[in-house]
Amino acid sequence: MRFQLLLISWLAAISNALNIMSLGDSIVGSGCWQAILWQRLNSTGLLQSKKIEFVGTLHSKQCGFAFDGDNEGHSDQLVTKVAEQNKVSEWLVSVESPDMVLMHFGTYDLLAQVSPKRILEAYTTIVEQLRKSNIYVKIFVAQILPIHSDACWNCNIKVKRLNDQIPSWASRLSKGDSPIYVVDQYDGYPSRNTIGGILPDELGDELFARKWYHAIVPHL
Ligand SMILES: *[C@@H]1O[C@H](CO)[C@@H](O)[C@H](O)[C@H]1NC(C)=O
């Protein structure tokens, strides 16, 4: 097992690409933020110099120009379901191991009245599954976007409760070889930049992409 892991890391080093996987629900999979992030990495030359590839079993919609839209943003998915059903391990079978993961997950759990505690337990399961695929994976976990849905009057209170617990969860799980970084996607995100109170609109996608960009660049 140990040998296999070493072999995999060695092969990853040879292929020399830096694989990034975005992971989450429709917030991750349905907008154009990844296109914006990709374009910024392209225009700053990092895409080429770091040989960045996005990996994932899904492919983003059209955003007006060609970009690398591979992702794991699964519409309406609950992170607790994904963890329970070992979905991440399943998806990882058919794509290259990510070196970096950008995870924004839990919105639909909160809409379904799942507790922040259970969401964090699901994050832990996913971290373990990601590390099985790459012991050196760097995991960027978002403090999630606000929810302003008429369907759930108290959801944003729960968003804050979840977000408040993410930093201590992350520092417990973070490791020297496989750090976990918290990316505050909530702070400064205006509630009006959403579709139905949940999905980012165009400006929301821009803000979302910008936060990811600034979070990952020092660690590329
Ligand atoms: C990506 O970068 C290249 C080289 O700078 C540029 O020619 C190209 O237009 C860029 N692509 C997009 C979609 O921005």
PDBQT file of the ligand as one rigid body, heavy atoms in Angstrom, charges set to zero:
ROOT
HETATM    1  C1  LIG A 301      -5.057  32.513 -22.879  1.00  0.00    +0.000 C 
HETATM    2  O1  LIG A 301      -3.767  33.066 -22.958  1.00  0.00    +0.000 OA
HETATM    3  C2  LIG A 301      -3.252  33.157 -24.280  1.00  0.00    +0.000 C 
HETATM    4  C3  LIG A 301      -1.795  33.579 -24.185  1.00  0.00    +0.000 C 
HETATM    5  O2  LIG A 301      -1.649  34.746 -23.406  1.00  0.00    +0.000 OA
HETATM    6  C4  LIG A 301      -4.109  34.122 -25.091  1.00  0.00    +0.000 C 
HETATM    7  O3  LIG A 301      -3.638  34.219 -26.390  1.00  0.00    +0.000 OA
HETATM    8  C5  LIG A 301      -5.538  33.602 -25.086  1.00  0.00    +0.000 C 
HETATM    9  O4  LIG A 301      -6.397  34.531 -25.731  1.00  0.00    +0.000 OA
HETATM   10  C6  LIG A 301      -6.040  33.376 -23.675  1.00  0.00    +0.000 C 
HETATM   11  N1  LIG A 301      -7.348  32.733 -23.744  1.00  0.00    +0.000 N 
HETATM   12  C7  LIG A 301      -8.453  33.267 -23.184  1.00  0.00    +0.000 C 
HETATM   13  C8  LIG A 301      -9.722  32.522 -23.437  1.00  0.00    +0.000 C 
HETATM   14  O5  LIG A 301      -8.453  34.269 -22.509  1.00  0.00    +0.000 OA
ENDROOT
TORSDOF 0
